[in-house]
Amino acid sequence: MNTDRSVLVGMSGGIDSTAVCCMLLEQGYRVEGLTFVTCDSGFGAVDAAAALAARLGIKHHVADVRDEFRQLVVQPFIDSYLAGYTPNPCVNCNPLVKFRLLQEWADRLGCTYIATGHYVKTEKVKLKTEKSDVQCGGEDGDEKYYIVTGDDYRKDQSYFLWRLTQQQLSRVIFPLGGWEKPRVVEYLKERGYQCVADGGESMEVCFIPGDYRDFLRKNVPGIDERYGGGSFVDSGGRVLGKHSGFPFYTIGQRKGLGIALGHPAYVLKINSAKNTVMLGSEEQLLTQYMLVETPQWVGDVPGGLAVRVRYRSRAVPCDAPRQVSDGRWLVRLHEPVSAITPGQSAVFYSGNMVVGGAFIADQRGINQWINE
């Protein structure tokens, strides 16, 4: 078979990656599978994927990436919480581990393409840009690859993929972008993969089987003693009581605060330097401004932007980010949004196309830039 029709699939042994293998085989590709071991509990997925690969009649490979995953995903996840942020590890894992290693293994195995079970699409677009523009570093007529939202809005995963490189996007195939999940399940059942089709969804954070707080306690010795005993404060700075450690809270949290004020209270802001957690009303969670950092754009910053500030949230119309300090940009949203959370991603869309992204740096105490 022509090597131009060869593809390496990231195989977890679950519904989506199995469906991807079946679809690509039916389309005439030479398919091979690669399963990553990212943590000590990951060897179960290897057995499941190997059994499926044997049934599919494809070669199966295993990559033990526990050390890299710890360094590039797990440790930054821990460090972010200890800095007062709420991270999303998938945003780091996709470009730095999963897609990078798929590409490297594809080169090693002689596969032209890589594929995953993400519910997204890609689109190649010719740029139309002014010669003086420096946003994308491209010339008029250059081609760029864009992530496009999947047809199943409930499963769309474009939010997690904004950091993928052009090189990665140029080689990736996303067979499930035009499918809805229930149809994928039926597709597998029709082909005799009932057990796979009946499997559950994967965990939200693959390396944390339970509560992230327990994970932090296990991986940060003395975390309770180091950060416990800080103060809950209101928006005016008045002390309301003691908290159990700022890493154990996130913006918008209401339950499990460990303090009774006689009225509903929500986490508004975390100050890691002062070891304080600001509480306030649900109304105080609303804001139309945020600071973002390390933005990454595919091409020019277009008009008609909308931004998602969390997975599965609605994209809200916004202005183009305006640089206000070294490494930080101010974004004005056209309507108030609740619980914008530092550490999460702000992903920018033009229609259904991802045109850029950034990390949310702050959402309160930024009036000095708003009023400029």
Residue pairs with C-beta under 8 A, 6 or more apart in sequence:
1 28
1 30
3 30
3 110
3 111
3 112
4 112
5 28
5 29
5 30
5 112
6 29
6 30
6 31
6 32
6 110
6 111
6 112
6 113
7 24
7 29
7 30
7 31
7 32
7 106
7 111
7 112
7 113
7 114
7 115
7 173
8 32
8 33
8 34
8 102
8 105
8 106
8 109
8 111
8 113
8 114
8 115
9 17
9 20
9 21
9 24
9 31
9 32
9 33
9 34
9 114
9 115
9 116
10 17
10 33
10 34
10 35
10 36
10 98
10 102
10 114
10 115
10 116
10 117
11 17
11 18
11 21
11 33
11 34
11 35
11 49
11 52
11 53
11 60
12 35
12 45
12 48
12 49
12 117
12 202
13 35
13 45
13 46
13 47
13 48
13 49
13 51
13 52
13 196
14 48
14 117
14 196
14 199
14 202
15 117
15 184
15 185
15 188
15 196
15 197
15 199
16 117
16 118
16 119
16 176
16 184
17 33
17 49
17 116
17 117
18 52
18 56
18 188
18 193
18 196
19 117
19 175
19 176
19 179
19 184
19 187
19 188
20 115
20 116
20 117
20 175
20 176
21 31
21 33
21 52
21 53
21 56
21 58
22 56
22 187
22 188
22 191
22 193
23 175
23 187
24 31
24 115
24 173
24 175
25 31
25 56
25 58
29 113
30 111
31 56
31 58
32 58
32 59
32 60
32 61
32 109
32 111
33 49
33 52
33 53
33 56
33 58
33 59
33 60
33 61
34 60
34 61
34 62
34 63
34 101
34 102
34 105
35 45
35 46
35 49
35 50
35 60
35 61
35 62
35 63
36 42
36 63
36 65
36 69
36 97
36 98
36 101
37 43
37 45
37 46
37 62
37 63
37 64
37 65
37 66
38 65
38 66
38 69
38 73
38 97
38 206
38 207
39 66
39 69
39 74
39 206
39 207
40 66
41 209
42 66
46 62
49 60
50 60
50 62
52 193
52 196
53 59
53 60
54 60
61 105
61 109
63 101
63 105
65 97
65 101
68 97
68 101
69 93
69 97
69 207
72 92
72 93
72 96
72 97
73 89
73 92
73 93
73 96
73 97
73 207
74 89
74 207
74 219
76 87
76 89
76 92
77 87
77 89
77 92
78 216
78 219
78 220
80 86
80 87
80 343
81 87
81 212
81 216
81 247
82 220
82 247
82 272
83 272
84 246
84 247
84 270
84 271
84 272
84 342
85 270
85 342
85 343
86 250
86 251
86 341
86 342
86 343
86 344
87 343
87 344
88 160
88 311
88 343
88 344
88 345
89 205
89 207
90 160
91 160
91 162
91 163
91 345
92 163
94 160
94 161
94 163
94 164
95 163
95 164
95 165
95 168
98 116
99 114
99 116
99 164
99 168
99 172
100 168
102 114
102 116
103 114
103 167
103 168
103 171
105 111
106 112
106 113
106 114
106 171
112 171
113 171
113 172
113 173
114 168
114 171
114 172
114 173
115 172
115 173
115 174
115 175
116 172
116 174
117 175
117 176
118 150
118 157
118 160
118 161
118 174
118 176
118 177
119 150
119 151
119 152
119 155
119 156
119 157
119 174
119 176
119 177
119 179
119 181
120 147
120 148
120 149
120 150
120 156
120 157
120 158
120 161
120 174
120 177
121 147
121 148
121 149
121 150
121 174
121 177
121 178
122 145
122 146
122 147
122 148
122 169
122 172
122 174
122 177
123 145
123 146
123 148
123 353
124 143
124 144
124 145
124 146
125 143
125 144
125 145
125 146
125 299
125 353
126 141
126 142
126 143
127 136
127 138
127 139
127 140
127 141
127 142
127 143
127 144
127 299
127 300
128 140
129 135
129 136
129 138
129 139
129 140
129 142
129 299
129 300
130 300
131 139
131 140
133 300
135 297
135 299
135 300
135 301
136 144
136 297
136 298
136 299
136 300
138 144
138 299
144 166
144 298
144 299
145 166
145 169
145 170
145 298
146 169
146 298
146 353
146 354
146 355
147 158
147 161
147 162
147 164
147 169
147 353
147 354
148 158
148 177
148 352
148 353
148 354
149 156
149 158
149 349
149 352
149 353
149 354
150 156
150 157
150 158
150 174
150 176
150 177
150 178
150 179
151 177
151 178
151 179
151 180
152 179
152 180
152 181
154 181
154 312
155 180
155 181
158 347
158 349
158 354
159 308
159 310
159 311
159 312
159 345
159 347
160 311
161 354
162 296
162 345
162 347
162 354
162 356
162 357
163 296
163 357
164 172
166 298
176 184
179 187
185 197
186 197
188 194
188 196
188 197
189 197
203 209
205 212
207 215
208 215
213 247
213 248
216 223
216 247
216 248
217 223
217 224
220 226
220 247
223 245
223 247
224 244
224 245
226 245
227 245
227 246
227 247
227 275
228 242
228 243
228 244
228 245
229 242
229 243
229 275
230 242
230 243
230 245
230 246
230 274
230 275
230 276
230 277
231 239
231 240
231 241
231 242
231 243
231 275
231 276
231 277
232 239
232 240
232 241
232 242
232 243
232 257
232 259
232 276
232 277
232 278
232 279
233 239
233 240
233 276
233 277
233 278
233 279
234 240
234 278
234 279
234 280
235 268
235 278
235 280
235 284
240 259
240 261
240 279
241 259
243 249
243 257
243 258
243 259
243 277
244 258
246 270
246 271
246 272
246 275
246 276
246 277
249 257
249 267
249 270
249 277
250 267
250 270
250 341
251 267
251 268
251 269
251 270
251 285
251 339
251 340
251 341
251 342
251 363
252 266
252 267
252 285
252 338
252 339
252 341
253 266
253 267
254 264
254 265
254 266
254 267
257 265
257 267
257 279
259 265
259 279
261 279
263 281
264 281
264 282
265 279
265 280
265 281
266 279
266 280
266 281
266 282
266 284
266 285
266 339
267 277
267 278
267 279
268 278
268 279
268 280
268 284
268 285
268 364
269 277
269 278
269 363
269 364
269 365
270 276
270 277
270 278
270 342
271 277
271 278
278 364
282 338
285 338
285 339
286 336
286 337
286 338
287 333
287 336
287 337
287 340
287 363
287 364
288 332
288 333
288 334
288 335
288 336
288 337
289 330
289 331
289 332
289 333
289 363
289 366
289 370
290 309
290 330
290 331
290 333
290 340
290 346
290 360
290 361
290 362
290 363
290 366
291 324
291 328
291 329
291 330
291 331
291 360
291 361
291 362
291 363
291 366
291 369
292 321
292 328
292 329
292 331
292 346
292 358
292 359
292 360
292 361
293 327
293 328
293 329
293 358
293 359
293 361
294 327
294 358
294 359
295 321
295 329
295 356
295 357
295 358
296 356
296 357
296 358
297 348
297 355
297 356
298 354
298 355
298 356
299 355
301 320
301 321
301 348
301 355
301 356
302 350
302 355
303 320
304 317
304 350
304 351
305 317
305 318
305 319
305 320
305 348
305 349
305 350
305 355
306 315
306 316
306 317
306 318
306 348
306 349
306 350
307 315
307 316
307 318
307 331
307 333
307 346
307 347
307 348
307 349
308 314
308 315
308 316
308 345
308 346
308 347
308 349
309 316
309 337
309 340
309 341
309 344
309 345
309 346
309 360
310 341
310 344
313 337
315 349
316 333
316 334
316 335
316 337
317 333
317 334
317 335
318 331
318 332
318 333
318 334
318 348
319 331
319 332
319 334
321 329
321 330
321 331
321 358
322 329
322 330
322 331
323 329
323 330
324 330
324 369
324 372
325 369
328 361
329 358
330 366
330 369
330 370
331 346
332 370
340 360
340 363
341 360
341 363
342 360
342 361
342 362
342 363
343 359
343 360
344 359
344 360
345 357
345 358
345 359
345 360
346 357
346 358
346 359
346 360
347 354
347 356
347 357
348 354
348 355
348 356
348 357
348 358
349 355
